[in-house]
Amino acid sequence: MYIPQVPSFARSGAQAGTTLMKRRFTEDGWKSDPSFRALCSALKTCRTEEEIAGFLRDIATLSELQAWSERLEVAKQLARGLSYRQVAQNTGASTTTVTRVAWFIENGAGGYRRFLKANKPSAEAALTPTQALQQRLEQHHAVSPGGERRVSMLQKYLRK
């Protein structure tokens, strides 16, 4: 009877006889972590959308891919000036996710901003995200009941 051997790289710490600690990224070091840099290099080898899709499917679960796709759609809708509540209703994302995406658009590493700048919707191609948001705000809630102008966290960022 043949019993296949588990390769050493696939054994858990207990099976291999060693104690392994799961590595975690930190805000200070995630970008320079060798495993993250290897991931970036692997993505750079993909030349077509089909190759990227195949690579992402191999390294991520369907739930992870769905969550990433949802976050990108949230970012696009926020850039069009929709309210957090409207974005949550349109995408099915939680308001927590919508708020988190808005925070990263404003304070993140710039990935969302680069994507949004490069992929403006055709109907609003002539408008900057700031202009699109200001236009929507003027249409829907130009002035609060107290008379002061409402300013969202995202709008403050987009004015920069």
C-alpha positions in Angstrom: 0.0 0.0 0.0 1.4 3.4 -1.1 1.2 6.3 1.4 2.2 9.6 -0.2 4.6 11.7 1.8 3.7 15.3 2.7 6.4 17.6 1.4 8.3 19.3 4.2 7.1 22.8 3.1 3.5 21.6 3.6 3.9 20.3 7.1 2.7 22.3 10.0 5.1 23.2 12.7 3.9 20.3 14.9 4.5 17.8 12.1 7.9 19.1 11.2 8.9 19.2 14.9 9.4 22.9 15.1 7.3 25.8 16.4 6.5 28.3 13.7 4.9 31.6 14.4 2.7 33.2 11.8 4.3 36.4 10.5 2.1 39.5 10.5 2.6 42.6 8.5 3.0 45.9 10.4 2.3 49.4 9.2 6.0 50.1 9.4 7.3 47.1 7.5 4.7 45.6 5.2 6.0 47.3 2.1 9.6 45.9 2.6 8.6 42.4 3.7 10.2 39.9 1.4 7.0 37.9 0.9 5.1 41.1 0.0 7.8 42.2 -2.4 7.7 38.7 -4.0 3.9 39.1 -4.4 4.4 42.5 -6.1 7.0 41.0 -8.4 4.7 38.1 -9.3 1.9 40.5 -10.2 4.3 42.4 -12.5 4.9 39.3 -14.5 1.3 39.2 -15.6 0.8 40.8 -19.0 -2.9 40.5 -19.7 -6.1 40.8 -17.7 -6.6 37.0 -18.2 -3.1 36.3 -16.7 -3.9 38.6 -13.7 -7.2 36.9 -13.2 -5.7 33.5 -13.2 -2.9 34.5 -10.8 -5.4 36.2 -8.4 -7.6 33.1 -8.5 -4.7 30.9 -7.6 -3.6 32.9 -4.6 -7.0 34.1 -3.2 -10.3 32.6 -2.2 -13.4 33.5 -4.0 -14.5 35.4 -0.9 -11.3 37.4 -0.9 -11.7 38.2 -4.6 -15.3 39.3 -4.0 -14.3 41.5 -1.1 -11.5 43.2 -3.2 -13.9 43.7 -6.1 -16.5 45.1 -3.8 -14.1 47.6 -2.3 -13.0 48.8 -5.7 -16.6 49.4 -6.7 -17.2 51.2 -3.4 -14.2 53.5 -4.2 -15.6 54.2 -7.7 -19.0 55.1 -6.3 -17.6 57.3 -3.6 -15.5 59.2 -6.2 -18.7 59.8 -8.2 -20.0 61.6 -5.1 -22.6 59.1 -3.9 -23.3 59.2 -0.2 -22.0 56.4 2.1 -25.5 55.1 2.5 -26.2 55.1 -1.2 -22.9 53.3 -1.9 -23.7 50.7 0.8 -27.2 50.1 -0.8 -25.8 49.9 -4.3 -22.9 47.5 -3.6 -24.2 45.5 -0.6 -21.1 46.5 1.3 -21.5 47.4 5.0 -21.3 51.0 6.0 -18.2 50.1 7.9 -16.6 48.9 4.7 -17.7 52.1 2.8 -16.2 54.2 5.6 -13.0 52.2 5.6 -12.6 52.6 1.8 -13.2 56.4 2.1 -10.6 56.6 4.8 -8.1 54.8 2.6 -8.9 57.0 -0.3 -8.0 59.9 1.9 -5.2 58.5 4.0 -4.0 55.3 2.4 -0.9 54.6 0.3 -2.4 56.1 -2.9 -3.6 53.0 -4.7 -7.2 53.9 -4.8 -6.4 57.4 -5.9 -4.2 56.2 -8.7 -6.9 53.8 -9.9 -9.7 56.4 -9.6 -7.6 59.0 -11.5 -6.8 56.6 -14.3 -10.3 55.1 -14.6 -12.7 58.1 -14.4 -16.3 57.2 -15.6 -16.8 58.4 -19.2 -19.8 60.5 -18.3 -17.7 62.4 -15.7 -14.3 62.2 -17.5 -14.1 65.9 -17.6 -14.8 66.3 -13.9 -12.2 65.7 -11.2 -13.4 63.6 -8.2 -13.7 66.8 -6.2 -15.8 68.4 -8.9 -18.1 65.4 -9.2 -18.5 65.2 -5.4 -19.2 68.9 -5.2 -21.7 68.7 -8.0 -23.6 65.8 -6.2 -23.5 67.6 -2.9 -24.9 70.8 -4.3 -27.7 68.8 -5.9 -28.6 66.8 -2.7 -27.5 68.6 0.4 -26.1 72.0 -0.3 -26.9 73.4 3.1 -27.7 71.7 6.4 -30.8 72.7 8.5 -28.5 74.9 10.6 -27.3 76.8 7.6 -23.7 75.6 7.6 -22.2 73.7 4.6 -21.9 69.9 5.1 -18.4 68.6 4.4 -17.6 64.9 4.4 -14.3 63.3 5.1 -13.9 62.3 1.5 -14.8 65.8 0.3 -12.1 67.3 2.4 -9.6 65.0 0.9 -10.7 65.6 -2.7 -10.3 69.3 -2.2 -6.6 68.8 -1.6 
